Amino acid sequence: MFKVPKNFDISVKFPQMLIPTMDSVRAGNLLETLLFSQSEEESATNKKNVLVLGDGGTAKSSTVILMCEKYKEEMAIKKTNFSSATSPFLLQMTIENVLVSKGNK
């Protein structure tokens, strides 16, 4: 019979749980290496963009969200959903609305 570990936090909701797989750990390490492998001097001038691709269910979103949570003090984060109806103009307006609201605070 399954027994709940003694150090289990019952306040954690099911959708927030992530069980690491070999692929998700690899993806996280690769993402971290791509984003933060440069020196302090280089990081000021060489910003790196990363596009995460993969089949459905390969923990792309979860890996990026975990990375953002880990480095939230060093990054500005805005989650945006895309669909076939998403246009460049709508994306631009979404980003600008966040920047304007942050500027007014």
C-alpha positions in Angstrom: 0.0 0.0 0.0 1.2 3.5 -0.9 2.2 5.8 2.0 2.5 9.5 1.7 6.1 10.7 2.5 6.4 12.5 5.8 7.9 15.6 4.1 5.1 15.9 1.5 3.6 19.4 1.3 -0.2 18.9 1.1 -0.8 22.5 0.0 0.7 21.8 -3.4 -2.0 21.5 -6.1 -1.8 18.6 -8.5 -1.3 20.8 -11.6 1.8 22.4 -9.9 3.5 19.0 -9.4 6.2 18.1 -11.9 7.8 14.7 -11.8 11.2 15.1 -13.6 12.0 12.8 -16.4 15.3 12.3 -18.1 14.1 14.4 -21.0 12.8 17.3 -18.8 16.0 17.4 -16.8 18.1 17.4 -20.0 15.9 20.2 -21.4 16.2 22.3 -18.2 20.0 21.9 -18.2 20.3 22.8 -21.8 18.0 25.8 -21.4 20.0 27.0 -18.4 23.3 26.5 -20.3 22.0 28.4 -23.4 20.7 31.3 -21.3 23.4 31.7 -18.6 26.6 30.3 -20.0 28.1 33.7 -20.9 30.3 35.8 -18.6 29.0 39.0 -17.0 30.8 41.1 -19.5 29.3 39.2 -22.5 25.8 39.1 -21.0 25.5 42.9 -21.2 26.0 42.9 -25.0 25.0 39.4 -26.1 21.5 38.6 -25.2 20.5 35.1 -26.2 17.1 34.1 -27.4 15.9 30.5 -27.1 13.1 28.8 -29.0 11.9 25.6 -27.3 10.4 23.1 -29.7 9.1 19.5 -29.2 6.2 17.2 -29.4 3.2 17.5 -27.1 3.8 16.4 -23.6 7.6 16.8 -23.5 7.5 19.4 -20.6 8.4 22.4 -22.8 6.1 24.8 -20.9 6.9 23.3 -17.5 10.6 23.5 -18.1 10.4 27.2 -19.1 8.1 28.1 -16.2 10.5 26.4 -13.7 13.4 28.2 -15.2 11.6 31.5 -15.0 10.7 30.8 -11.3 14.3 30.0 -10.6 15.6 33.3 -12.1 12.6 35.5 -11.5 14.7 38.2 -9.9 16.8 38.5 -13.0 14.1 38.4 -15.6 10.8 40.1 -16.6 8.3 37.4 -17.2 5.0 37.5 -19.1 3.1 34.3 -20.0 1.2 34.5 -23.3 -0.9 31.9 -25.0 -0.8 31.6 -28.8 -3.4 30.3 -31.1 -4.1 30.4 -34.8 -5.9 33.7 -34.2 -2.8 35.4 -32.6 -1.5 38.1 -34.9 1.7 40.1 -34.5 -0.4 43.1 -33.6 -2.1 41.3 -30.8 1.2 40.1 -29.4 2.7 43.6 -29.6 -0.4 45.0 -27.8 -0.1 42.4 -25.1 3.5 43.2 -24.4 3.0 46.9 -24.6 0.0 46.7 -22.1 2.2 45.0 -19.6 5.1 47.5 -20.0 2.7 50.5 -19.7 1.0 49.1 -16.6 4.4 48.4 -15.0 5.6 51.9 -15.9 2.6 53.5 -14.2 3.1 51.6 -10.8 
